[in-house]
Amino acid sequence: MGSIYSAASLAVRLCLRRGRKRPVHGGGRIASRIVAFLAVAVMAGSATAAQAAASTGPSVILNGIDTDIAVQGPSDSLHFYWSGAYNSGFNPETVAGTGTTYSAPAMILNGNTVDIAAMGPDNSLDLYWATIGTGTWHFQAVAGAGTTYSAPAMILDGGNINITAQGPGSSLLFWTTNGGTAFAQETVAGQGTAFSAPAMIQNGNEVDIAVQGPGNSLVDYWKVTGAEGGWSPPQTVSGQDTTFSAPAMIQNGNGIDIAAQGYGNALILYWLADGSSTWTFDIVVNANAAFSAPAMILNAGGVDIAVQGNGNALDIYWAPNGSDQWDTGTVAGPGTTFSAPAMIFNTQGADVTAAGPDGSLYTYYAPNGDATFTAWMVAPDGSVG
């Protein structure tokens, strides 16, 4: 399929919408969260276009009633935190020590284990796993030196663990195992095709991977689940000079949604309806508002997108399926957020996690319909690499 618009047309659309207040969907399921500001002791400074140096972003999953968070720690270590209930605090575990971890991690729930993948020393790819409740982490090499040049994405595909990452020469690689000791490696796309960390989902009987492509484009690849090789040619989601971050991707009903930072620090959502060959896009928020890769979840018949906002704030946007009217909320104010966020749907609400000031780690939660996000410190200053 071809690009649905040119870089020039998107730039014109964005310019036309700058300074124009986005209409608020007053009937939204959580419209009362609009401009909900969270007073946190760590807030500082005022909103400016300049963003302070970022930490590595976390990964978060829901594990039964537990919230599990993984993050690159100090001195290139890998750390894991879990909480059965927020008011009981987060419990820290060291997954891997100094000099082991060189990217944001990816994490999945795999039966009775938690699996974490990350780029290792010398651009290798490593997997760590622990049986739930044991606190004992095991190591498995996925791919050797010179194979991995971004944070990975990981999914559970039936009984298979699938991992993808940017490979050498800006290629896109894929690894899979059915629980054995070795991962099989495939080339999704050759050199000069992938320029960010990828996102990956299982979409029915297919595996889909989205990644920033050549010339700041956005592309999608897919293959039939369980097939060896057989990756599609690049499917253009959006053309050159439209995409300026790693994407986030979810399955939404029988369709696919992809979000990414756009031209001029806008936030753009793309979707492909089941059976369609045409990607549609919507400008979630005007320029000068998105300063990281986004996180995205499906929530109560709509889509929630979180992103590092202006002045190192943490912002959230949501719209019911079928609407292009995006409501806006502030999860945490200026000076609170120093990484791309991660997000899960948790107990009828949005649970957003990001690095805070001075290498701290925070998670925020609001149930649908609540105007206030509550903050918990997951880890103190100096905990995030």
C-alpha positions in Angstrom: 0.0 0.0 0.0 1.2 3.5 -0.6 1.6 6.5 1.7 -1.7 8.1 2.6 -0.1 11.6 2.5 3.1 13.3 1.6 5.4 14.9 4.1 4.5 18.3 2.6 0.8 17.7 3.1 1.2 16.7 6.7 3.4 19.7 7.4 0.8 22.0 6.0 -2.0 20.3 8.0 0.1 20.7 11.2 0.9 24.3 10.5 -2.8 25.1 9.9 -3.7 23.5 13.3 -1.0 25.2 15.3 -2.6 27.5 17.9 -6.0 26.0 17.3 -7.5 24.6 20.4 -8.5 21.0 19.8 -12.2 20.4 20.4 -13.0 18.5 23.6 -15.3 15.5 23.5 -17.5 16.4 26.4 -19.2 13.0 26.4 -16.0 11.0 26.8 -15.8 8.2 29.3 -13.2 10.0 31.4 -13.7 13.6 30.3 -13.6 14.8 33.9 -9.9 14.1 33.8 -9.3 17.1 31.5 -6.5 19.3 32.8 -6.1 17.3 35.9 -2.9 18.5 37.5 -1.1 16.3 40.0 0.7 18.1 42.8 3.9 16.0 43.4 6.7 17.2 45.6 9.2 16.6 42.8 7.6 19.0 40.4 9.8 21.9 39.4 10.1 24.6 36.7 7.7 25.8 34.1 6.7 24.4 30.8 9.2 25.1 28.0 10.0 23.5 24.7 13.4 22.5 26.0 13.5 19.1 27.5 16.1 17.9 30.1 18.2 14.9 29.5 16.2 11.7 29.5 16.6 8.5 31.3 15.9 5.1 29.8 12.2 4.3 29.7 10.6 1.5 31.8 8.5 -1.5 30.8 5.3 -2.4 32.7 2.9 -5.3 32.7 -0.1 -6.5 34.8 0.7 -9.8 36.5 -2.5 -11.0 38.1 -3.1 -8.3 40.8 0.6 -7.3 40.7 2.1 -4.4 38.8 5.5 -5.4 37.4 8.0 -2.8 36.2 11.4 -3.3 34.6 14.0 -0.6 33.9 17.6 -0.1 33.0 19.4 0.7 36.3 22.5 2.5 37.3 25.8 1.4 35.7 24.0 -0.4 32.9 22.3 -2.9 35.3 18.7 -4.3 35.0 16.2 -3.9 37.8 12.7 -5.2 38.5 10.0 -3.9 40.8 6.6 -5.4 41.8 3.7 -4.4 43.9 0.7 -6.5 44.9 -1.1 -3.3 46.0 0.2 0.3 45.7 -0.2 1.0 49.3 2.1 -1.9 50.2 5.0 -0.3 48.2 7.2 -1.7 45.4 9.6 -4.5 46.0 13.0 -4.2 44.2 14.9 -7.1 42.6 18.2 -7.0 40.7 17.7 -8.9 37.5 21.3 -8.4 36.2 24.3 -6.5 37.6 26.6 -3.8 36.3 27.6 -3.8 32.7 24.8 -6.1 31.4 22.0 -3.9 30.0 22.3 -1.2 27.4 18.7 -0.4 26.4 15.2 0.0 27.7 13.8 -3.5 28.5 10.8 -5.3 27.0 8.7 -7.5 29.3 6.0 -10.1 29.0 4.0 -12.5 31.2 4.7 -16.0 30.0 2.7 -18.6 31.9 4.1 -18.8 35.4 7.2 -16.8 34.5 8.1 -13.1 33.8 10.4 -12.7 30.8 12.6 -9.6 30.2 14.6 -8.8 27.1 17.2 -6.1 26.6 20.2 -5.2 24.6 23.3 -6.6 26.2 27.1 -6.0 26.0 28.6 -5.4 22.6 25.2 -5.1 21.0 24.0 -8.5 21.9 20.5 -9.5 22.9 19.7 -11.1 26.2 16.7 -12.7 27.9 16.1 -13.0 31.6 13.3 -14.9 33.2 12.0 -15.8 36.7 9.3 -18.0 38.0 6.7 -15.8 39.6 7.2 -15.5 43.3 10.8 -16.8 43.4 12.9 -13.7 42.9 15.5 -15.8 41.1 16.4 -14.6 37.7 17.9 -16.8 34.9 19.8 -15.7 31.8 19.5 -16.9 28.2 21.4 -15.5 25.3 19.2 -14.6 22.3 21.7 -13.3 19.8 25.4 -12.6 20.0 27.6 -9.5 19.6 26.9 -7.1 16.7 23.2 -8.1 16.3 21.1 -5.6 18.3 21.1 -1.8 18.0 17.9 -0.7 19.8 15.6 -1.5 22.6 13.7 -4.7 21.7 10.0 -5.4 21.5 8.7 -8.8 22.7 5.4 -10.7 22.5 4.1 -14.2 23.4 2.8 -15.9 20.3 1.1 -19.0 21.5 4.0 -21.1 22.9 6.6 -19.0 21.1 8.6 -16.0 22.4 9.0 -13.5 19.6 11.5 -10.6 19.9 12.4 -7.9 17.3 15.0 -5.1 17.3 16.9 -2.8 15.1 19.8 -4.8 13.6 23.2 -3.8 12.1 23.2 -1.2 9.4 19.7 -0.1 10.4 18.2 -3.4 9.5 15.2 -5.0 11.2 15.7 -8.5 12.8 13.4 -11.0 14.4 14.0 -13.9 16.8 11.7 -16.7 17.9 11.8 -19.8 20.1 9.2 -22.3 21.2 10.8 -22.7 24.6 14.0 -24.3 23.5 17.5 -23.2 24.4 18.1 -21.4 21.0 16.4 -18.6 19.2 16.0 -18.7 15.4 16.9 -15.4 13.7 15.2 -13.9 10.7 15.7 -10.7 8.7 12.5 -8.8 8.5 14.1 -6.0 6.4 17.6 -5.3 5.2 20.0 -2.5 5.9 18.8 1.1 5.7 15.2 0.2 6.6 14.8 0.7 10.4 15.7 3.8 12.3 14.1 3.3 15.7 13.2 0.7 18.2 10.3 -1.3 16.8 6.8 -2.1 18.2 5.2 -5.5 17.7 1.8 -7.1 18.2 0.1 -10.4 17.5 -2.8 -9.5 15.2 -5.0 -12.6 14.8 -3.0 -15.1 12.9 -0.3 -12.5 12.0 2.6 -10.9 13.7 2.9 -7.1 12.9 6.0 -4.9 13.4 6.0 -1.1 13.1 9.2 0.9 12.9 10.5 4.4 11.9 11.6 3.9 8.3 13.9 5.8 5.9 13.5 9.5 5.7 11.5 9.7 9.0 8.7 7.6 7.5 6.6 5.0 9.3 6.4 1.4 8.0 4.8 -1.9 8.9 5.8 -5.5 8.3 3.8 -8.6 8.9 3.9 -12.4 8.4 1.7 -15.3 9.3 2.1 -16.5 12.9 4.4 -19.5 13.2 5.7 -19.3 9.6 9.4 -19.3 9.0 10.3 -16.1 7.2 7.7 -14.9 4.8 7.8 -11.2 5.9 5.7 -8.8 3.8 7.4 -6.0 1.8 7.3 -2.7 3.7 3.8 -1.3 4.1 4.0 2.5 4.2 1.9 3.9 7.0 3.1 7.5 6.5 5.6 9.1 4.2 8.8 11.0 4.7 9.3 13.6 7.4 6.2 12.5 9.4 7.7 10.3 12.1 10.2 11.3 14.7 10.1 8.6 17.4 9.8 4.9 17.9 6.1 3.9 17.5 3.6 2.4 19.8 1.2 -0.2 18.4 -1.9 -2.0 19.7 -4.6 -4.3 18.2 -8.0 -2.5 18.4 -10.8 -4.9 17.6 -9.9 -6.3 14.3 -7.8 -3.3 13.3 -4.3 -1.9 14.1 -3.5 1.4 15.8 -0.1 3.0 15.7 1.0 6.2 17.5 4.2 8.2 17.0 5.7 11.6 17.6 5.1 13.6 14.4 6.4 16.7 12.7 7.0 19.7 15.0 6.6 17.5 18.2 3.0 16.7 17.3 1.4 13.4 18.3 -0.2 11.4 15.4 -2.4 8.3 15.5 -2.7 6.0 12.5 -5.2 3.1 12.1 -5.9 0.4 9.7 -9.4 -1.2 9.7 -9.7 -4.9 9.2 -9.8 -5.7 5.5 -8.7 -2.3 4.5 -5.5 -1.4 2.6 -5.5 2.3 3.5 -4.0 3.8 6.7 -5.9 6.7 8.1 -4.4 9.3 10.4 -5.5 11.8 13.0 -3.6 14.6 14.7 -4.0 13.8 18.4 -2.4 17.0 19.6 -0.9 20.1 18.0 2.8 20.8 17.5 5.2 21.4 20.4 3.5 18.9 22.7 5.1 15.4 22.3 8.7 15.0 23.3 9.2 11.2 23.5 8.0 8.0 22.0 4.4 7.4 23.1 2.7 4.6 25.1 -0.8 3.4 24.1 -3.5 1.1 25.5 -7.0 0.1 24.6 -9.3 1.3 27.4 -13.1 0.8 27.7 -13.8 1.1 24.0 -11.3 3.8 23.2 -7.7 4.6 23.0 -5.4 6.2 25.6 -2.0 7.6 24.6 0.6 8.9 27.1 3.7 10.9 26.2 6.4 13.0 27.7 5.0 16.5 27.3 6.3 20.1 27.2 8.6 21.0 30.1 9.1 17.4 31.1 5.5 16.9 32.0 3.5 13.7 31.6 0.4 14.0 29.5 -2.4 11.7 28.4 -4.9 11.8 25.5 -7.9 9.7 24.9 -10.8 9.3 22.4 -13.6 6.7 22.0 -13.3 4.5 19.0 -14.9 6.2 16.0 -14.2 9.7 17.2 -11.4 12.1 16.3 -12.1 14.3 19.3 -9.3 13.9 21.7 -9.6 14.7 25.4 -6.5 15.9 27.2 -5.2 15.3 30.8 -2.1 16.0 32.7 -0.8 12.9 34.6 2.1 14.8 36.2 3.2 18.4 35.8 6.3 20.1 34.5 9.7 18.8 35.8 8.4 15.3 36.6 9.1 13.1 33.6 12.4 12.2 32.1 11.8 9.3 29.8 9.2 7.8 27.4 6.4 6.4 29.4 5.0 2.9 29.6 1.3 2.2 30.2 -1.1 -0.6 31.1 -4.9 -0.9 31.6 -5.2 -1.7 35.3 -8.5 -2.1 37.3 -10.7 0.0 35.0 -8.1 2.8 34.6 -4.8 3.9 33.2 -1.6 3.1 34.9 1.4 5.2 33.6 5.0 4.7 34.5 8.0 6.9 33.7 11.4 8.0 35.0 11.3 11.0 37.2 13.9 13.6 38.2 17.4 12.6 39.2 17.0 9.0 38.0 13.9 8.2 40.1 11.0 6.1 39.0 7.3 6.9 39.4 4.0 5.3 38.5 0.6 7.1 38.3 -2.9 5.7 38.3 -6.4 7.1 37.8 -9.6 5.0 37.4 -11.8 5.9 34.5 -13.9 8.9 35.6 -11.5 10.1 38.2 -10.0 13.6 37.7 -6.8 12.9 39.8 -3.8 10.7 39.0 -2.3 9.4 42.2 1.5 9.1 42.2 3.7 6.4 43.8 7.5 6.5 43.9 8.6 3.1 42.6 12.3 3.8 43.2 14.3 6.7 44.6 16.8 9.0 43.0 19.7 7.2 41.2 17.7 4.1 40.4 17.2 4.6 36.7 20.1 4.5 34.1 
